[in-house]
Amino acid sequence: MRTTTLGSTGPEVGVIGLGCMGMSFSYDMETPRDDATSISVIHQALDLGMTLIDTADAYGPYTNEELVGRALAGGQRDRAVLATKVGLLNDSVEAANPGNSSPGASRDGRPEHIRASIDGSLRRLGTDHVDLYQLHRVDPQVPLEETWGAMAETVAAGKARRLGLSEVTVEEIRRAQAVHAVTSVQSELSLWTRDALAEVLPYCREQGIAFLPFSPLGRGFLAGRFSSFDDLPQDDFRRGLPRFQQDALRANLAIVGRVRQIAGRAGTTPARVALAWLLAQGRLVVPIPGTKTPKYLADNAGAADIQLDAADLAELDALPAPEGARY
Ligand SMILES: NC(=O)c1ccc[n+]([C@@H]2O[C@H](COP(=O)([O-])OP(=O)(O)OC[C@H]3O[C@@H](n4cnc5c(N)ncnc54)[C@H](OP(=O)(O)O)[C@@H]3O)[C@@H](O)[C@H]2O)c1
């Protein structure tokens, strides 16, 4: 896979990474997960050059880091640019929700929590350092400078190589930068969630900060996975999201229909079109689509070779806004 650097000064990574959350968390809750297949998908990603591997202590919690740690054991660790996150606590699947309105979700940006958490992450991941340590959410109860100062200590201690933020404003990025370099910002960005295009992505471009779009396939919807609410597995996190409710989902199928048409013209798949549109936003953009399915992983990897023409990009830019809030 072609590569880029993670931000202007970071390590080389494949232009598309792998999000591991869904291997243990949020989606398909009732489906018995097959860890062996998930581990093979992580190896497949590394073989294909999708080297940025994203997890978080909140996923599970903890079990996703353990799974990634098992996948990277036995000589695989050095092939990955390993990214995890801290600062979001949860006792329910909804804690992955940036709206964070669920009573089960809370944030903890206290320096003592950061200092204690990195060692747990390293133990579960089976490594002595992570390549990117990300603050999952800013804690409104703790000055960001204090949280980020503790994150910077993990770099000074050699436990993390670089630091990233998630779901932040430009003002928050600036405040963090005044304390320690910000290598990356991870936020939702996709054909149906474009908020970051207004301010955050332009600021990242200006500053040479990597932008890592999460849920780049609209949680599977933009890849054409779902045509009705009933297609969603029982107990799946998406069943609670406004865009997946029956009426909204039906309306939003018009968006997928247009993506399918463009994919048809370009001789490719909807998932590849959705990812290629993100790659067209610039070399600092490294999407991290999530999958635990070998054929989807191969599909997503192929997006790196898709060149959408100007007419296709303009049509994608002009897609209507979705029905329903993202959370
Ligand atoms: N920073 C944050 O707050 C935050 C929040 C959410 C997510 N994330 C990160 O972002 C990553 C990706 O986001 P996400 O998993 O929420 O959403 P996503 O990547 O938009 O979509 C994942 C869903 O799409 C399906 N899928 C993947 N590739 C496909 C393809 N080519 N064709 C058809 N279906 C396909 C997956 O199916 P299968 O799983 O069945 O294979 C899964 O159901 C996560 O893994 C996590 O690392 C971060």
The ligand as a Tripos MOL2 file, in Angstrom:
@<TRIPOS>MOLECULE
LIG
   48    52     1     0     0
SMALL
NO_CHARGES

@<TRIPOS>ATOM
      1 N1        -12.1000    8.1370   18.7670 N.am      1 LIG1
      2 C1        -13.3290    7.7130   18.9310 C.2       1 LIG1
      3 O1        -14.0790    8.2040   19.7530 O.2       1 LIG1
      4 C2        -13.8320    6.5770   18.0840 C.ar      1 LIG1
      5 C3        -15.2090    6.3000   17.9950 C.ar      1 LIG1
      6 C4        -15.6220    5.2450   17.1600 C.ar      1 LIG1
      7 C5        -14.6820    4.5000   16.4610 C.ar      1 LIG1
      8 N2        -13.3320    4.7820   16.6000 N.ar      1 LIG1
      9 C6        -12.3080    4.0380   15.8570 C.3       1 LIG1
     10 O2        -12.6170    4.0440   14.4680 O.3       1 LIG1
     11 C7        -12.6320    2.7120   13.9710 C.3       1 LIG1
     12 C8        -13.5870    2.5750   12.8010 C.3       1 LIG1
     13 O3        -14.8740    3.0510   13.1240 O.3       1 LIG1
     14 P1        -16.1590    2.1230   13.2410 P.3       1 LIG1
     15 O4        -15.7440    0.7050   13.3990 O.co2     1 LIG1
     16 O5        -17.0270    2.7440   14.2610 O.co2     1 LIG1
     17 O6        -16.9390    2.3420   11.8680 O.3       1 LIG1
     18 P2        -16.6530    2.0650   10.3170 P.3       1 LIG1
     19 O7        -15.2380    1.7740   10.1020 O.co2     1 LIG1
     20 O8        -17.2730    3.2140    9.6090 O.co2     1 LIG1
     21 O9        -17.5840    0.7930   10.0200 O.3       1 LIG1
     22 C9        -17.3850   -0.4490   10.6380 C.3       1 LIG1
     23 C10       -18.5250   -1.3560   10.1610 C.3       1 LIG1
     24 O10       -18.4600   -1.4690    8.7450 O.3       1 LIG1
     25 C11       -18.3520   -2.8200    8.3560 C.3       1 LIG1
     26 N3        -17.4340   -2.8420    7.2030 N.ar      1 LIG1
     27 C12       -16.1130   -2.5320    7.2170 C.ar      1 LIG1
     28 N4        -15.6000   -2.6060    5.9700 N.ar      1 LIG1
     29 C13       -16.6190   -2.9670    5.1530 C.ar      1 LIG1
     30 C14       -16.7170   -3.2150    3.7620 C.ar      1 LIG1
     31 N5        -15.6520   -3.0710    2.9540 N.pl3     1 LIG1
     32 N6        -17.9190   -3.5940    3.2430 N.ar      1 LIG1
     33 C15       -18.9970   -3.7280    4.0450 C.ar      1 LIG1
     34 N7        -18.9660   -3.4940    5.3920 N.ar      1 LIG1
     35 C16       -17.7880   -3.1260    5.9330 C.ar      1 LIG1
     36 C17       -17.8190   -3.5530    9.5740 C.3       1 LIG1
     37 O11       -18.2440   -4.9000    9.5340 O.3       1 LIG1
     38 P3        -17.5650   -6.1020   10.3610 P.3       1 LIG1
     39 O12       -17.1020   -5.5230   11.6690 O.co2     1 LIG1
     40 O13       -18.6760   -7.0680   10.5130 O.co2     1 LIG1
     41 O14       -16.4350   -6.6320    9.5830 O.co2     1 LIG1
     42 C18       -18.4570   -2.7570   10.7090 C.3       1 LIG1
     43 O15       -19.7780   -3.1930   10.9360 O.3       1 LIG1
     44 C19       -12.9930    1.8710   15.2040 C.3       1 LIG1
     45 O16       -12.6090    0.5330   15.0420 O.3       1 LIG1
     46 C20       -12.2090    2.5760   16.2880 C.3       1 LIG1
     47 O17       -10.8500    2.1470   16.2530 O.3       1 LIG1
     48 C21       -12.9260    5.8250   17.3860 C.ar      1 LIG1
@<TRIPOS>BOND
     1     1     2 1
     2     2     3 2
     3     2     4 1
     4     4     5 ar
     5     4    48 ar
     6     5     6 ar
     7     6     7 ar
     8     7     8 ar
     9     8     9 1
    10     8    48 ar
    11     9    10 1
    12     9    46 1
    13    10    11 1
    14    11    12 1
    15    11    44 1
    16    12    13 1
    17    13    14 1
    18    14    15 2
    19    14    16 1
    20    14    17 1
    21    17    18 1
    22    18    19 2
    23    18    20 1
    24    18    21 1
    25    21    22 1
    26    22    23 1
    27    23    24 1
    28    23    42 1
    29    24    25 1
    30    25    26 1
    31    25    36 1
    32    26    27 ar
    33    26    35 ar
    34    27    28 ar
    35    28    29 ar
    36    29    30 ar
    37    29    35 ar
    38    30    31 1
    39    30    32 ar
    40    32    33 ar
    41    33    34 ar
    42    34    35 ar
    43    36    37 1
    44    36    42 1
    45    37    38 1
    46    38    39 2
    47    38    40 1
    48    38    41 1
    49    42    43 1
    50    44    45 1
    51    44    46 1
    52    46    47 1
@<TRIPOS>SUBSTRUCTURE
     1 LIG1         1 GROUP 0 **** ****
